[in-house]
Amino acid sequence: MPKDSVIVEIIGEGKTDFGPHASVGPPQKGVLPILVHKLCGKPQQMLVKRRSFAMLEGRGKGLAKKVQFAKRQAQQNNSDGVVLVLDTDGDMAGRLQAITDGRDREQPDYPMAIGVAHPCIEAWLLADPAAIRRGLNLSKTPSIPNEPEKLPAPCHDRNKNPKTMLRDAVAETAKREISTRKKDCIAAAMNDMEILRKRCSQGFAPFADEVETHIRPLF
């Protein structure tokens, strides 16, 4: 590994969030690696290590404890920093408080950015309709909700939530949500982070501040 490489661990809830499992690689797949790379100014030396939140240590110990263990393990892995994002599933205040408590319990000087996607990360992908058009080579800009964070969580409404609204916005005929590859293409086409900040002010904006405060200085 080149000495000038900076390894950032990316922890999320699924492949849409962190991308395909691999040892260490460039931040070209997964919504979180792509967006974190942009928020850090697209540094060439960034490499990411992807981890599933479900596979972390601390099972049965509570959310805050699991986040604490995740931070400790990232440091033990000799990663330079860590990013952790969870869907709120409608409980924004509770989840954010728990992951904040967990982060703050462990190694205060170790760089860790945390955030919540409200109600899920697909809300972020709905924030920029022009990026959806560019990323998926659509013939026209899709119509999307002006405030995607106000949509219900998928666990609360199976028919009208960010996942199904994104599917419908790109005229998918299948009943399943769009592929992770297409979601990566949308994230890659998002060039203006201010659009995401404004339309996802509850979840993305604070997360972007976290990344710019704790992870961007690594570069």
N, C-alpha and C positions, 0 to 999 in steps of 0.2 A: 504494500500500500504506500503510495507516495506520501512523503512527510507533510506536504502542503494540503493533503486532503482533510476535509472537516466532515466527520460522520455525525449525522443527526438521526436519532431514533425516532420513528414515526409510529405512534400507537393509536389505533382506531378500532372500530367494531367489526369491520368487514372489508372485503377486497375493494369495494367502492371507495372506502376511506383511505386505506394504506397501499392498495395495489397488490400485485402477486408476490407471494413469498419468495425471497431470495436472500442470500447472505448479506452482501452490501452492494449497492448499485446506484446509478444516477437517478435523480428525482423526476423521471419521465412518465411514470405510471402511478395511478392512484391520485384521487382528488387532493388529499392532504399534501403529499410530497410536491405536487405541481404548484399548488397555491403557496405553500411555505417557501418554495424556491423563488417564486415571484416576489413575495413579501420581503425576501432577503436581498433583492436586487439581482437575482439570477446569477449567483456566484458559480464560476466554473468548478471550483474545488468542492462543492457540496456533494456528498454522497449520503444515501439514506439506508438505514436498516429498519425493515418493516416488522412490526410485532402486532399480534392480535390481542386486544384487551382481554378476551375470553380465556386466553392461554397464559395469562400472567399469574405469578405466584400470589398467594394470599387468599385463595378461594375460601369463602365462608367467613372471612375476617371483616367484611364490610367494605364499602366503596373507598372510603378515605384511606384505609389501611392498604388496600390493593394499589392505590395510586402511590402511596409512600414506598411500597416495595418496588414499583415500576421505576421510580426515580433512583432508588438505591441500586437496582440491577443495571440500569443504564450507565451509571458511573462505574460500576464494577466491570462492565463490558468495555470500558475505555472509550465509550462514545463521548463526543464533545458536548452534546446537549440532547435534549429529548423534547418531543412535542406530543401531547396527548389531547385527543378530542373525543367526546362522547355525544351521542344524540341525547336530547332531553326527554324524548318520548312524552312531552307535555309537562314534565316536572322540572322546569328550568332552574328555579331557585334552589331546590333540594339537591340536584345533581351538581350544580356549580359550587355550592357551598361545600359539598363533600369532597370534590376533587381539589378545591382550593385548600381545604384543611389538610388533605393528604400531601399535597405538594409542599406546603409550608412546614410540615413536621420534619422534613428530611433535608439535610445539606443545603442550607439557604444560599450558599454561594454557587451551587451547581446550576447551570442554565436549564430551565424547564419552562416551556410555554404550555398553557392549558387553555381549553375552550370547550364550549358546548355548541352543537348545531341544533337550532330550534326550528321545528321539532325534530328534524333529521337533516343530514347533509345535503339531500337533494334540494332543500330549500335554497341553499347557496347557489346551486346550479340553475335555479329558476330566476335568479336575480338579474341576469343580463341576457335579454332575448336576442340581442345582436350577436353575442358570443355563441348562443345556441345555433343561430343560422350559419355563422362562419364555421363553427366546429363540425357541424354535420352536413355542410354544403346544401342547406335547404334553399328552395327557390324564393322563399319570402320569410320575413321575420315572424316568428310565432307569437301568438297572443298568450300572455302569461299573467298571473295575478300580480297586482302592484305591490302587495305586501305578503310575500311567500311565507314569512314567519308566522302569519296569522292562520295559516292552514292547520287543520288538526293533525295530530300524529297518526301514522299508519295503524298503530294499535288501537286508536280511538275511532277511526273512520277508514274502512278498507277501500272505499270507493272514491273519496275525494281527499287526497293528501298530497304532499310534495312528490312522492314517487309516481302516483297515478297521473298527477297534473303534468309532470315532466313527460311521461309517456304520451299523453294525449297531445301535448304541445308539439311534438315532432311527428304526429300523425301515425303513430305505431298502431298497426291493426291487431297485433298480438295482445293477449291479456296480461302478459308478464311485463315487468318494468324493463326499461331499455338496458342494454348491455353495459358492463363496466368499461369496455373499450370506448363506447360512445360517450359515456360520462367523462372519461379522460379527455376526449377530444373537446368537449365543452369547456372543461377546466383549462385546457391548454389555450383555448381561444379567448379566455378572459384576460384582456389587456389592461383594463381600468379597474383597479381595486377599489376606487372611490365609489363606483356603482354598487359593488357588493357591500361596502360599508353603509351606504345610505339605505339600501333596500333590505339589508339584514343587520339592522343596527343593534338588535338584542344579542345575537350570537356571533356573527362574523366580525363586526367592528371591534368588540373587546378582544376577540381572539387575535385579530390582526395587530392590535396594540401589544398583546403579549409576545407575539413573534418578533415584532420590531424592537421590543425592549430587551428580551432575553436571548433570542437566537441570532438576529441579524448582527449584533456586535461580534460574533464569532468570526465574521468575515472582514 
